[in-house]
Amino acid sequence: MTIDELRLRIDLIDEQLVTLLNMRATCATEIGRLKRQVSMPIYQPEREAEVGRHVRAVTSQLGGPLSAEAVGRLFERIVDEARQIEALAGSGAAPPEGGGVAAAGREAEGSAGRGGEMSTGSGHAR
């Protein structure tokens, strides 16, 4: 394969990743709404740690060029964004124009518990 062909393949994979991330974010939105209904805190470190262990274990089982630690770091970022989405869900807050979820999440950090901080080895799937 040529570099251009491989780059095209990466572009297609990236489109799939974005689709999956948006599906995950939709779940996070609903979880945030449900947490708000039952007055459950958005930040749940035990759940984040559980998810971190899960994605690392799956990575170890599947193998590949990405280490379990690398996938764990990627999920820490994904989870951070998901936590921001949860914090906004049902709050009536809308993301700032042009700011997207990350910018809106920064505004909601106070209600998100620990905000942008992540403990080592954390992950936060729904």
N, C-alpha and C positions, 0 to 999 in steps of 0.2 A: 504494500500500500504506500501511496505517496503521502507527503505531509498534508497536502490539501485534502486528500480523502480522509485521513485520520482526523483532521480538524472538523470536517463535515460530520463525521461520526460523533465526535465530541459534542458538536452543536446539537445533534439529535438527542444524545444522552442528556445534555443539559436541559432540553425542553421537557424530557420525561421527569427529570429531577424537580424542576419547577412545578410541574403538575402534581407530583407527589407531595412536595412541600406545601402547596396550597391545600391539598386534601387534608394534610396534617393540621394546618392552621385552621381549617374549618372545624375540625374536631376540637381544637384548643378553644375556639370561640364558644362552642357549645359547653365545654367543660367550665369555662369562665362564667358563663351565664348560670349554670347549675350551682357552681360554688357560691356565687353571689346570693342565689336563692336560699341556700342553707347556711349562709354566713361562714363558709369554710375559707380559711386563708388561701390566697393564691399561691404563695410560696410554700412548697412542701418538700423540704430537703430529703426526707426519707424516700419519697417517690422519685425525685431526681436521681438519687444514688442508685435506686433499683433499676431505673432505665439505663443509666450509665453502665452498670454491670451487665445488663442484657445486651446492649449493642456491642460491648467489648467481647462478650462470650460468642455472639453470633459471628463477629468478625474473625475471632480465633478459629471457629469451626469451619468457616467458609474459606479462609485463607485469602491470598491475594496480595497485591503490592502495598496496600494500606495496612499499617499495624493497628492493633486494637487500641493503642494509645492515640493514634492519629484519628481514628473514627470517633473515639471518645471526645477528643477536642472539637471535632466538627459538630458533634451532637450538643456539646455545651453551648455552642453559639445558636444552634437551632432551638434548643430549649429556652435560652434567654429570650429569643424573639417570641416563642410560644407563650412564655410567661407574660410578656408585655401584652400580647393579644388577649390572654385571659383577663388581665387587669382591666382592659378596656371593655370587654364583653359585658353588656347589660348595664354599663355605667352611664350610657347616654353620651359619652365622650366620643368625638369623631377625630380621626387622625388629622393633623394640620394639613392644609392644602400643600401638596408637593412634598410632604414630609414622610408619607407612608407609615407603615406600622412601627418602624424603629423610632421615628421621631415622636409619634404618638405615645409609644411605650416609655420614652424618656419622660414625658409629661406625667405618665401614670405610675412612675416608679415608686412613689410614696405608697400607693395602694397595692403595689406588687410585692410588698414585704422587703426583700433584699435588693430589689431593683436589678441593676446590671451585674451584681456580684454573683459568681458561681463558685461553688466549692469544688475542689479537685475531685475528678472522677464522677461528676454529676452528669445527669441527663434527665430529660423531663418529657417522656412521651406520654401520651394520653391513653 
